[in-house]
Amino acid sequence: MDEAAVAEAGAAGSGRRWLQPDGTPVSCREKLKVLEENWAELDTVLREAFEDAVLMGVDPERLRQMLASLVASLPDGR
């Protein structure tokens, strides 16, 4: 199986393609596994935090803006 096929298989069903800065897909199975596990964990925590905030009266659109700002402020890690 070539690298592109491995990358596609690693994200099978997720609809996500994990790309490197040069645009090539991440192909290491272990890396893909960790990326998918981290994504699932983030999804759970984010959804729970969002739900809690909305239940406490926070405006959902404002919260989305705040979360987008948080993501935009992340360093690129290079």
DSSP file (Angstrom, degrees, kcal/mol; ACC not computed):
  #  RESIDUE AA STRUCTURE BP1 BP2  ACC     N-H-->O    O-->H-N    N-H-->O    O-->H-N    TCO  KAPPA ALPHA  PHI   PSI    X-CA   Y-CA   Z-CA
    1    1 A M              0   0    0      0, 0.0     2,-0.0     0, 0.0     5,-0.0   0.000 360.0 360.0 360.0 129.1    0.0    0.0    0.0
    2    2 A D     >  -     0   0    0      1,-0.1     4,-2.2     4,-0.0     5,-0.2  -0.259 360.0 -99.6 -77.4 169.4    1.5    3.4   -1.0
    3    3 A E  H  > S+     0   0    0      1,-0.2     4,-2.5     2,-0.2     5,-0.2   0.874 121.6  51.4 -58.8 -42.0    1.7    6.3    1.4
    4    4 A A  H  > S+     0   0    0      1,-0.2     4,-2.4     2,-0.2    -1,-0.2   0.901 110.4  49.4 -64.1 -39.6   -1.3    8.1    0.1
    5    5 A A  H  > S+     0   0    0      2,-0.2     4,-2.5     1,-0.2    -1,-0.2   0.895 110.6  50.5 -66.2 -38.8   -3.4    5.0    0.4
    6    6 A V  H  X S+     0   0    0     -4,-2.2     4,-2.3     2,-0.2    -2,-0.2   0.919 110.7  49.4 -63.0 -43.5   -2.2    4.5    4.0
    7    7 A A  H  X S+     0   0    0     -4,-2.5     4,-1.1     1,-0.2    11,-0.2   0.913 112.5  47.0 -62.7 -43.4   -3.1    8.1    4.8
    8    8 A E  H  < S+     0   0    0     -4,-2.4     3,-0.4     1,-0.2    -1,-0.2   0.911 112.5  49.7 -65.1 -41.7   -6.6    7.8    3.3
    9    9 A A  H >< S+     0   0    0     -4,-2.5     3,-1.3     1,-0.2    -2,-0.2   0.861 105.1  58.9 -65.5 -35.3   -7.1    4.5    5.2
   10   10 A G  H 3< S+     0   0    0     -4,-2.3    -1,-0.2     1,-0.3    -2,-0.2   0.808 113.9  36.2 -64.9 -30.2   -6.0    6.0    8.4
   11   11 A A  T >X>S+     0   0    0     -4,-1.1     3,-2.3    -3,-0.4     4,-0.9   0.160  86.4 149.7-106.8  17.1   -8.7    8.6    8.3
   12   12 A A  T <45S+     0   0    0     -3,-1.3    -3,-0.1     1,-0.3    -4,-0.0  -0.225  72.0   9.8 -55.0 134.0  -11.3    6.3    6.7
   13   13 A G  T 345S+     0   0    0      1,-0.1    -1,-0.3     2,-0.0    -4,-0.1   0.209 112.3  84.0  83.2 -17.3  -14.8    7.2    7.7
   14   14 A S  T <45S-     0   0    0     -3,-2.3    -2,-0.2     2,-0.2     3,-0.1   0.753  84.9-138.7 -89.1 -24.8  -13.7   10.5    9.3
   15   15 A G  T  <5 +     0   0    0     -4,-0.9     2,-0.4     1,-0.3    -3,-0.1   0.495  63.5 123.5  77.4   2.0  -13.7   12.6    6.1
   16   16 A R      < -     0   0    0     -5,-0.5     2,-0.5    -8,-0.1    -1,-0.3  -0.763  46.7-162.8 -99.0 142.3  -10.4   14.1    7.3
   17   17 A R        -     0   0    0     -2,-0.4     2,-0.8    -3,-0.1    -9,-0.1  -0.989  15.1-145.0-119.4 120.0   -7.1   14.2    5.5
   18   18 A W        -     0   0    0     -2,-0.5     8,-3.3   -11,-0.2     2,-0.3  -0.758  24.9-167.7 -86.9 111.3   -4.2   15.0    7.7
   19   19 A L  B     -A   25   0A   0     -2,-0.8     5,-0.1     6,-0.3    -2,-0.0  -0.780  15.9-134.3-107.1 144.8   -1.8   17.1    5.6
   20   20 A Q    >   -     0   0    0      4,-3.3     3,-2.7    -2,-0.3     6,-0.0  -0.419  41.9 -93.4 -83.1 166.9    1.8   18.1    6.2
   21   21 A P  T 3  S+     0   0    0      0, 0.0    -1,-0.1     0, 0.0    -2,-0.0   0.797 127.6  55.0 -54.8 -29.3    2.9   21.6    5.6
   22   22 A D  T 3  S-     0   0    0      2,-0.1    -3,-0.0     1,-0.0     0, 0.0   0.447 121.4-107.3 -85.3   2.3    4.0   20.7    2.1
   23   23 A G  S <  S+     0   0    0     -3,-2.7    -1,-0.0     1,-0.3     0, 0.0   0.321  78.4 128.7  93.3  -8.1    0.5   19.3    1.3
   24   24 A T        -     0   0    0      1,-0.1    -4,-3.3    -5,-0.1    -1,-0.3  -0.561  64.1-105.7 -80.3 147.6    1.4   15.7    1.4
   25   25 A P  B     -A   19   0A   0      0, 0.0     2,-0.3     0, 0.0    -6,-0.3  -0.404  29.8-108.0 -72.6 146.2   -0.7   13.4    3.6
   26   26 A V        +     0   0    0     -8,-3.3    -8,-0.2     1,-0.1    -7,-0.0  -0.574  39.8 179.9 -65.6 132.4    0.5   12.1    6.9
   27   27 A S        +     0   0    0     -2,-0.3     2,-0.4   -20,-0.1    -1,-0.1   0.573  39.3 109.3-118.8 -12.7    1.1    8.4    6.1
   28   28 A C     >  -     0   0    0      1,-0.2     4,-2.6     2,-0.1     5,-0.2  -0.529  59.8-146.3 -70.6 123.8    2.4    6.9    9.4
   29   29 A R  H  > S+     0   0    0     -2,-0.4     4,-2.3     1,-0.2    -1,-0.2   0.887  97.8  50.8 -59.2 -41.5   -0.4    4.6   10.8
   30   30 A E  H  > S+     0   0    0      2,-0.2     4,-2.3     1,-0.2    -1,-0.2   0.906 110.7  48.7 -65.0 -41.3    0.6    5.4   14.4
   31   31 A K  H  > S+     0   0    0      2,-0.2     4,-2.8     1,-0.2    -2,-0.2   0.921 111.5  49.9 -62.9 -43.5    0.5    9.2   13.7
   32   32 A L  H  X S+     0   0    0     -4,-2.6     4,-2.4     1,-0.2    -2,-0.2   0.889 109.6  51.9 -62.7 -38.6   -2.9    8.8   12.1
   33   33 A K  H  X S+     0   0    0     -4,-2.3     4,-2.4    -5,-0.2    -2,-0.2   0.938 112.1  45.2 -62.6 -46.9   -4.1    6.9   15.0
   34   34 A V  H  X S+     0   0    0     -4,-2.3     4,-2.9     2,-0.2     5,-0.2   0.917 112.3  51.6 -63.8 -44.1   -3.0    9.5   17.5
   35   35 A L  H  X S+     0   0    0     -4,-2.8     4,-2.3     1,-0.2    -1,-0.2   0.919 112.2  45.9 -59.8 -44.3   -4.4   12.3   15.4
   36   36 A E  H  X S+     0   0    0     -4,-2.4     4,-2.3     2,-0.2    -1,-0.2   0.895 113.0  49.8 -67.0 -39.9   -7.8   10.6   15.2
   37   37 A E  H  X S+     0   0    0     -4,-2.4     4,-2.2     2,-0.2    -2,-0.2   0.927 112.4  47.6 -63.6 -44.3   -7.8    9.9   18.9
   38   38 A N  H  X S+     0   0    0     -4,-2.9     4,-2.7     1,-0.2    -2,-0.2   0.902 110.9  52.1 -62.2 -41.1   -6.9   13.5   19.7
   39   39 A W  H  X S+     0   0    0     -4,-2.3     4,-2.6    -5,-0.2    -2,-0.2   0.927 109.6  48.6 -61.4 -45.4   -9.6   14.8   17.3
   40   40 A A  H  X S+     0   0    0     -4,-2.3     4,-2.1     2,-0.2    -1,-0.2   0.899 112.2  49.1 -62.7 -40.7  -12.2   12.6   19.0
   41   41 A E  H  X S+     0   0    0     -4,-2.2     4,-2.5     2,-0.2     5,-0.2   0.926 112.1  47.7 -64.8 -45.5  -11.2   13.8   22.5
   42   42 A L  H  X S+     0   0    0     -4,-2.7     4,-2.9     1,-0.2     5,-0.3   0.908 109.6  54.2 -60.6 -42.4  -11.3   17.5   21.4
   43   43 A D  H  X S+     0   0    0     -4,-2.6     4,-2.3    -5,-0.2    -1,-0.2   0.923 110.8  45.5 -58.2 -46.2  -14.7   16.9   19.8
   44   44 A T  H  X S+     0   0    0     -4,-2.1     4,-2.2     2,-0.2    -2,-0.2   0.947 116.0  44.1 -63.9 -50.1  -16.1   15.5   23.1
   45   45 A V  H  X S+     0   0    0     -4,-2.5     4,-2.6     1,-0.2     5,-0.2   0.917 114.9  49.1 -63.5 -44.1  -14.6   18.2   25.3
   46   46 A L  H  X S+     0   0    0     -4,-2.9     4,-2.6    -5,-0.2     5,-0.2   0.923 111.6  48.2 -63.4 -45.1  -15.6   21.1   23.0
   47   47 A R  H  X S+     0   0    0     -4,-2.3     4,-2.5    -5,-0.3    -1,-0.2   0.905 113.3  47.7 -63.3 -40.7  -19.1   19.9   22.6
   48   48 A E  H  X S+     0   0    0     -4,-2.2     4,-2.5    -5,-0.2    -2,-0.2   0.919 113.7  46.9 -66.4 -43.0  -19.6   19.5   26.3
   49   49 A A  H  X S+     0   0    0     -4,-2.6     4,-2.4     2,-0.2    -2,-0.2   0.902 113.2  49.6 -64.9 -40.8  -18.1   22.9   27.1
   50   50 A F  H  X S+     0   0    0     -4,-2.6     4,-2.5    -5,-0.2     5,-0.2   0.939 111.6  48.1 -62.7 -48.0  -20.2   24.5   24.4
   51   51 A E  H  X S+     0   0    0     -4,-2.5     4,-2.5     1,-0.2    -2,-0.2   0.916 111.9  49.9 -60.4 -44.3  -23.4   22.8   25.7
   52   52 A D  H  X S+     0   0    0     -4,-2.5     4,-1.4     1,-0.2    -1,-0.2   0.932 111.3  48.5 -59.5 -46.7  -22.6   23.9   29.3
   53   53 A A  H  <>S+     0   0    0     -4,-2.4     5,-2.6     1,-0.2     3,-0.2   0.912 112.3  47.7 -62.8 -43.2  -21.9   27.5   28.2
   54   54 A V  H ><5S+     0   0    0     -4,-2.5     3,-1.8     1,-0.2    -1,-0.2   0.908 109.3  53.6 -65.2 -41.0  -25.2   27.7   26.3
   55   55 A L  H 3<5S+     0   0    0     -4,-2.5    -1,-0.2     1,-0.3    -2,-0.2   0.796 106.3  54.3 -62.6 -26.9  -27.1   26.2   29.2
   56   56 A M  T 3<5S-     0   0    0     -4,-1.4    -1,-0.3    -3,-0.2    -2,-0.2   0.347 129.8 -95.9 -89.6   6.2  -25.6   29.0   31.4
   57   57 A G  T < 5S+     0   0    0     -3,-1.8    -3,-0.2     1,-0.3     2,-0.2   0.510  71.2 150.0  99.3   5.0  -26.9   31.6   29.0
   58   58 A V      < -     0   0    0     -5,-2.6    -1,-0.3    -6,-0.2    -2,-0.0  -0.519  55.7-108.3 -73.2 138.6  -23.9   32.3   26.8
   59   59 A D     >  -     0   0    0     -2,-0.2     4,-2.4     1,-0.2     5,-0.2  -0.513  23.9-142.8 -65.5 122.3  -24.8   33.4   23.2
   60   60 A P  H  > S+     0   0    0      0, 0.0     4,-2.3     0, 0.0    -1,-0.2   0.878  98.3  49.9 -58.2 -40.4  -23.9   30.5   20.9
   61   61 A E  H  > S+     0   0    0      2,-0.2     4,-2.0     1,-0.2     5,-0.1   0.911 111.3  48.7 -67.1 -40.4  -22.7   32.7   18.1
   62   62 A R  H  > S+     0   0    0      2,-0.2     4,-2.4     1,-0.2    -1,-0.2   0.904 110.4  51.9 -63.8 -40.3  -20.5   34.7   20.4
   63   63 A L  H  X S+     0   0    0     -4,-2.4     4,-2.6     2,-0.2    -2,-0.2   0.911 107.3  52.0 -63.1 -42.1  -19.1   31.5   21.9
   64   64 A R  H  X S+     0   0    0     -4,-2.3     4,-2.5     1,-0.2    -1,-0.2   0.904 109.9  50.0 -59.6 -40.5  -18.3   30.3   18.3
   65   65 A Q  H  X S+     0   0    0     -4,-2.0     4,-2.2     2,-0.2    -2,-0.2   0.913 110.6  49.4 -63.1 -42.4  -16.5   33.5   17.7
   66   66 A M  H  X S+     0   0    0     -4,-2.4     4,-2.1     2,-0.2    -2,-0.2   0.906 112.0  47.8 -63.7 -41.8  -14.5   33.1   20.9
   67   67 A L  H  X S+     0   0    0     -4,-2.6     4,-2.4     2,-0.2    -2,-0.2   0.900 110.4  51.5 -66.8 -40.6  -13.6   29.5   20.0
   68   68 A A  H  X S+     0   0    0     -4,-2.5     4,-2.5     1,-0.2    -1,-0.2   0.891 109.7  50.7 -62.3 -38.9  -12.5   30.6   16.5
   69   69 A S  H  X S+     0   0    0     -4,-2.2     4,-1.4     2,-0.2    -1,-0.2   0.892 108.5  52.2 -65.3 -39.8  -10.3   33.3   18.1
   70   70 A L  H  < S+     0   0    0     -4,-2.1     4,-0.4     2,-0.2     3,-0.4   0.938 111.6  45.6 -60.8 -47.3   -8.8   30.7   20.4
   71   71 A V  H >< S+     0   0    0     -4,-2.4     3,-1.5     1,-0.2    -2,-0.2   0.913 110.4  54.0 -62.8 -43.1   -7.9   28.4   17.5
   72   72 A A  H 3< S+     0   0    0     -4,-2.5    -1,-0.2     1,-0.3    -2,-0.2   0.773 104.6  56.4 -62.5 -26.0   -6.6   31.3   15.5
   73   73 A S  T 3< S+     0   0    0     -4,-1.4    -1,-0.3    -3,-0.4    -2,-0.2   0.526  80.0 113.7 -86.2  -4.9   -4.2   32.2   18.4
   74   74 A L  S <  S-     0   0    0     -3,-1.5     2,-0.0    -4,-0.4    -3,-0.0  -0.420  73.1-115.0 -66.7 138.1   -2.6   28.7   18.5
   75   75 A P        -     0   0    0      0, 0.0    -1,-0.1     0, 0.0    -2,-0.0  -0.363  19.4-121.7 -68.9 156.3    1.1   28.8   17.5
   76   76 A D        -     0   0    0      1,-0.1    -2,-0.1    -2,-0.0     0, 0.0   0.547  35.4-129.5 -80.6  -4.8    2.0   26.9   14.4
   77   77 A G              0   0    0      1,-0.1    -1,-0.1     0, 0.0    -3,-0.0   0.578 360.0 360.0  75.0   9.5    4.4   24.6   16.3
   78   78 A R              0   0    0      0, 0.0    -1,-0.1     0, 0.0     0, 0.0   0.440 360.0 360.0-101.0 360.0    7.3   25.1   13.9
